[in-house]
Amino acid sequence: MIIVEIQIITDNCCDLPPELLKRYNITVVPLRVRFGDEEILPENFDNAAFYERLKTSPQIPSTSQPMPGDFLVQYQKAIEQNQRIISIHLSSGISGTVQSANIAAEMLTGEHIHVIDSRKASVGQGLMVLEAARMAQSGEEVSAIIDRLNEMQNTVRCIFVVGNLDILIKGGRLSRAKGMLAGALDIKPVLHMDVEGKIVPFSKARGHRGARNKLIELMETLGSDLSHQTVGICHSACPDDAEYLRSIMKERLHVPEVIIGEIGPVIGSHVGAGTFSVFFEE
């Protein structure tokens, strides 16, 4: 565990592998998941059990942002250790997490707390968190880290394919008619996060193989200097898709470092199993 003068704080939607969170001493404030009246406590999150339950549950799970008090606890811990705080969170375009973090920061007037709206989700957010943690470890100033995060807000692309259209239909992100047509034609909608951090349609592909290749094609077209980037992949209970994407990135695109995360129960509640994504800078 690395101790630095700057504490990086995020939430559990960053989907970074646990070993990276531990290595860089990144604090995680969790969002919550409920099946009806039953809340799954974050310490009991088990991805495999969650996706298995999602298959059979008649209810779509709901999620909720952290309360300001959840952030206060972690901010005060860092302040007690004389650490400055950079708090990087799930896009405000899809969650109120940033709002809760800002409320907590405003309660601690005079402290060095910087709340960053990633405008990303999952490993897209995670790449920003990891970059900030590595810069902090290297002794970079807070201002330099924030400048880099502001840059990444605009350059990091989050492009994904949802494996289960039913969950998009039930969640209201896809009309039933369009969903039935896409299913009949084996069309896979390709979605992305726009400049406001909202999820919108981006492209489409035919079939599972076509969807995987479409993500690589978009990465080739939109990516900038991929051979010098750290890029990300995430998946929900489909590790073979992640490994396929990783191998192509390494062999064809010559990407030096690929971070693979598994989508946890929070984002998984909205995209279901079988979703896979790529994250890179343009």
C-alpha positions as CSV (number, residue, x, y, z in Angstrom):
1,M,0.0,0.0,0.0
2,I,1.4,3.4,-1.0
3,I,0.9,6.4,1.3
4,V,1.0,9.8,-0.4
5,E,0.1,13.4,0.5
6,I,-2.9,13.3,-1.8
7,Q,-5.7,10.9,-1.1
8,I,-7.6,9.6,-4.2
9,I,-11.3,8.8,-3.4
10,T,-13.7,7.2,-5.8
11,D,-16.9,5.1,-5.8
12,N,-17.5,1.4,-6.6
13,C,-18.6,2.2,-10.2
14,C,-15.0,2.6,-11.3
15,D,-14.8,-1.2,-11.6
16,L,-11.0,-1.2,-11.2
17,P,-9.5,-4.6,-10.1
18,P,-9.2,-4.8,-6.3
19,E,-5.4,-5.3,-6.5
20,L,-5.1,-1.8,-8.1
21,L,-7.3,-0.2,-5.6
22,K,-5.2,-1.7,-2.8
23,R,-1.8,-1.0,-4.4
24,Y,-2.6,2.7,-4.7
25,N,-4.5,3.1,-1.5
26,I,-7.6,4.3,-3.3
27,T,-10.6,4.9,-1.1
28,V,-14.0,3.6,-2.4
29,V,-17.3,5.1,-1.3
30,P,-20.0,2.6,-2.4
31,L,-23.3,3.1,-4.2
32,R,-26.0,0.7,-3.0
33,V,-28.1,-2.0,-4.7
34,R,-31.5,-3.3,-3.7
35,F,-33.7,-6.1,-4.9
36,G,-37.1,-4.8,-3.7
37,D,-36.9,-4.2,0.0
38,E,-33.6,-6.2,0.3
39,E,-30.4,-4.2,0.2
40,I,-27.2,-6.0,-0.7
41,L,-24.5,-4.5,1.5
42,P,-21.4,-3.5,-0.5
43,E,-19.2,-5.8,1.7
44,N,-21.4,-8.7,0.4
45,F,-21.1,-7.8,-3.3
46,D,-20.4,-11.0,-5.2
47,N,-20.4,-10.5,-8.9
48,A,-21.1,-14.2,-9.8
49,A,-23.9,-14.5,-7.3
50,F,-25.4,-11.1,-8.4
51,Y,-25.5,-12.1,-12.1
52,E,-27.0,-15.5,-11.2
53,R,-29.7,-13.8,-9.2
54,L,-30.4,-11.3,-12.0
55,K,-31.3,-14.2,-14.3
56,T,-34.1,-15.4,-12.1
57,S,-35.3,-12.4,-10.2
58,P,-38.7,-11.0,-11.2
59,Q,-37.5,-7.6,-10.1
60,I,-35.0,-5.3,-11.7
61,P,-32.6,-4.3,-9.0
62,S,-32.5,-0.6,-8.1
63,T,-29.4,1.5,-7.2
64,S,-28.9,4.5,-5.0
65,Q,-26.1,7.1,-4.7
66,P,-24.0,7.5,-1.4
67,M,-25.3,10.0,1.1
68,P,-23.2,13.1,1.8
69,G,-22.4,11.6,5.2
70,D,-20.7,8.6,3.5
71,F,-18.3,11.0,1.9
72,L,-17.8,13.0,5.1
73,V,-16.5,10.0,6.9
74,Q,-13.8,9.4,4.3
75,Y,-12.9,13.0,3.8
76,Q,-12.4,13.5,7.5
77,K,-10.2,10.4,7.7
78,A,-7.9,11.9,5.0
79,I,-8.0,15.4,6.6
80,E,-6.9,13.8,9.9
81,Q,-3.8,12.5,8.1
82,N,-3.1,15.9,6.6
83,Q,-3.9,14.7,3.1
84,R,-5.4,16.7,0.3
85,I,-8.3,15.0,-1.4
86,I,-9.2,14.4,-5.0
87,S,-12.6,12.7,-5.3
88,I,-13.4,11.3,-8.7
89,H,-16.9,9.9,-9.3
90,L,-19.5,8.4,-11.6
91,S,-20.9,10.7,-14.3
92,S,-23.4,13.3,-13.1
93,G,-25.3,12.5,-16.3
94,I,-26.4,9.2,-14.9
95,S,-26.1,9.5,-11.1
96,G,-26.3,12.0,-8.2
97,T,-23.1,10.7,-6.7
98,V,-21.1,13.9,-7.6
99,Q,-23.8,16.0,-6.0
100,S,-23.5,14.1,-2.7
101,A,-19.7,14.4,-2.8
102,N,-20.0,18.2,-3.4
103,I,-22.4,18.6,-0.5
104,A,-20.0,16.8,1.8
105,A,-17.0,18.9,0.6
106,E,-19.0,22.1,1.2
107,M,-19.5,21.1,4.8
108,L,-15.8,21.1,5.3
109,T,-15.1,24.7,4.4
110,G,-11.4,25.6,4.1
111,E,-10.2,22.0,3.4
112,H,-8.4,21.0,0.2
113,I,-11.1,18.8,-1.4
114,H,-11.5,18.7,-5.1
115,V,-14.6,16.8,-6.4
116,I,-14.3,15.7,-10.1
117,D,-17.2,14.7,-12.3
118,S,-15.6,12.0,-14.5
119,R,-18.4,12.1,-17.0
120,K,-17.6,8.5,-17.4
121,A,-18.6,5.1,-15.9
122,S,-16.9,1.8,-15.1
123,V,-13.3,1.5,-16.2
124,G,-13.6,4.8,-18.1
125,Q,-13.9,6.4,-14.7
126,G,-11.4,3.9,-13.4
127,L,-8.7,5.1,-15.9
128,M,-9.1,8.6,-14.6
129,V,-8.8,7.3,-11.0
130,L,-5.7,5.3,-11.8
131,E,-4.0,8.2,-13.6
132,A,-4.6,10.4,-10.7
133,A,-3.3,7.8,-8.2
134,R,-0.2,7.2,-10.3
135,M,0.5,10.9,-10.6
136,A,0.0,11.4,-6.9
137,Q,2.5,8.6,-6.2
138,S,5.0,10.2,-8.5
139,G,4.8,13.4,-6.5
140,E,2.8,15.5,-8.9
141,E,1.0,18.6,-7.5
142,V,-2.7,18.7,-7.1
143,S,-3.1,21.3,-9.8
144,A,-1.3,19.1,-12.4
145,I,-3.5,16.1,-11.5
146,I,-6.6,18.2,-11.9
147,D,-5.4,19.6,-15.2
148,R,-4.9,16.0,-16.4
149,L,-8.3,14.9,-15.2
150,N,-10.0,17.8,-16.9
151,E,-8.2,16.8,-20.1
152,M,-9.4,13.2,-19.7
153,Q,-13.0,14.3,-19.2
154,N,-12.9,15.3,-22.8
155,T,-10.6,12.6,-24.3
156,V,-11.6,9.3,-22.7
157,R,-14.1,7.4,-24.8
158,C,-16.5,4.8,-23.2
159,I,-18.1,2.6,-25.9
160,F,-20.0,-0.5,-25.0
161,V,-22.4,-3.3,-26.2
162,V,-25.2,-4.4,-23.9
163,G,-25.6,-8.2,-23.9
164,N,-29.2,-8.3,-22.7
165,L,-31.6,-6.0,-24.5
166,D,-34.4,-7.0,-22.1
167,I,-32.8,-5.0,-19.3
168,L,-32.5,-1.9,-21.6
169,I,-36.2,-2.3,-22.4
170,K,-37.2,-2.7,-18.8
171,G,-35.0,0.2,-17.8
172,G,-36.6,2.4,-20.4
173,R,-33.4,3.0,-22.5
174,L,-34.8,1.0,-25.5
175,S,-38.3,0.9,-26.7
176,R,-39.9,-2.6,-26.8
177,A,-40.6,-2.4,-30.5
178,K,-37.0,-1.5,-31.3
179,G,-35.8,-4.1,-28.9
180,M,-37.9,-6.8,-30.5
181,L,-36.7,-5.8,-34.0
182,A,-33.1,-5.7,-32.9
183,G,-33.4,-9.2,-31.4
184,A,-35.1,-10.6,-34.5
185,L,-32.3,-9.3,-36.8
186,D,-29.5,-10.0,-34.3
187,I,-28.6,-6.4,-34.2
188,K,-26.4,-5.3,-31.3
189,P,-26.8,-1.6,-30.3
190,V,-23.4,0.1,-29.6
191,L,-23.8,2.8,-27.0
192,H,-21.4,5.4,-25.7
193,M,-21.2,8.2,-23.1
194,D,-21.5,11.7,-24.7
195,V,-19.7,14.9,-23.7
196,E,-22.3,15.4,-20.9
197,G,-21.7,12.0,-19.5
198,K,-25.0,10.6,-20.7
199,I,-25.5,7.2,-22.3
200,V,-26.7,7.5,-25.9
201,P,-26.8,5.3,-29.1
202,F,-23.6,5.5,-31.1
203,S,-23.5,2.7,-33.7
204,K,-24.7,-0.9,-34.3
205,A,-23.4,-4.3,-35.3
206,R,-24.7,-7.6,-36.5
207,G,-24.2,-10.5,-34.2
208,H,-21.9,-11.1,-31.3
209,R,-18.7,-11.5,-33.2
210,G,-19.6,-8.3,-35.2
211,A,-20.2,-6.4,-32.0
212,R,-16.8,-7.3,-30.6
213,N,-15.1,-6.4,-33.9
214,K,-17.1,-3.1,-34.1
215,L,-15.6,-2.0,-30.8
216,I,-12.0,-2.7,-32.1
217,E,-12.8,-0.9,-35.3
218,L,-14.1,2.2,-33.5
219,M,-11.1,2.1,-31.2
220,E,-8.8,2.1,-34.3
221,T,-10.7,4.9,-35.9
222,L,-11.1,7.2,-32.9
223,G,-8.1,6.3,-30.7
224,S,-5.0,8.5,-30.6
225,D,-1.5,7.0,-30.3
226,L,-2.9,3.8,-28.8
227,S,0.6,2.3,-28.7
228,H,1.4,4.7,-25.8
229,Q,-1.9,4.5,-23.9
230,T,-3.2,2.6,-20.9
231,V,-6.6,1.4,-22.1
232,G,-9.5,-0.4,-20.4
233,I,-12.0,-3.2,-20.9
234,C,-14.8,-4.2,-18.7
235,H,-17.3,-7.0,-18.9
236,S,-20.3,-8.4,-17.0
237,A,-19.9,-12.1,-16.5
238,C,-18.3,-12.6,-20.0
239,P,-14.6,-12.9,-19.4
240,D,-14.0,-14.5,-22.8
241,D,-15.2,-11.4,-24.6
242,A,-12.8,-9.3,-22.5
243,E,-9.9,-11.7,-23.3
244,Y,-10.7,-11.5,-27.0
245,L,-10.6,-7.7,-26.9
246,R,-7.4,-7.7,-24.9
247,S,-5.6,-10.0,-27.3
248,I,-6.6,-7.9,-30.3
249,M,-5.5,-4.7,-28.6
250,K,-2.2,-6.2,-27.7
251,E,-1.4,-7.9,-31.0
252,R,-3.0,-5.6,-33.6
253,L,-3.1,-2.2,-31.9
254,H,0.1,-2.7,-29.8
255,V,-1.4,-1.3,-26.7
256,P,1.2,-1.5,-23.9
257,E,-1.2,-1.8,-20.9
258,V,-4.8,-3.1,-20.8
259,I,-6.8,-2.8,-17.5
260,I,-9.6,-5.4,-17.3
261,G,-12.4,-4.9,-14.8
262,E,-15.6,-6.7,-14.2
263,I,-18.8,-4.7,-14.0
264,G,-20.1,-4.9,-10.5
265,P,-23.7,-5.0,-9.2
266,V,-24.3,-1.3,-9.4
267,I,-23.7,-0.8,-13.1
268,G,-24.7,-4.4,-13.7
269,S,-28.2,-3.6,-12.4
270,H,-28.6,-1.4,-15.5
271,V,-26.8,-3.3,-18.2
272,G,-27.2,-7.0,-17.2
273,A,-24.9,-9.9,-18.0
274,G,-23.0,-10.2,-21.3
275,T,-22.1,-6.5,-21.6
276,F,-18.6,-5.6,-22.8
277,S,-16.9,-2.2,-23.3
278,V,-13.7,-0.5,-24.3
279,F,-12.2,2.7,-22.9
280,F,-9.4,4.7,-24.5
281,E,-8.4,8.3,-25.3
282,E,-9.0,9.9,-28.6
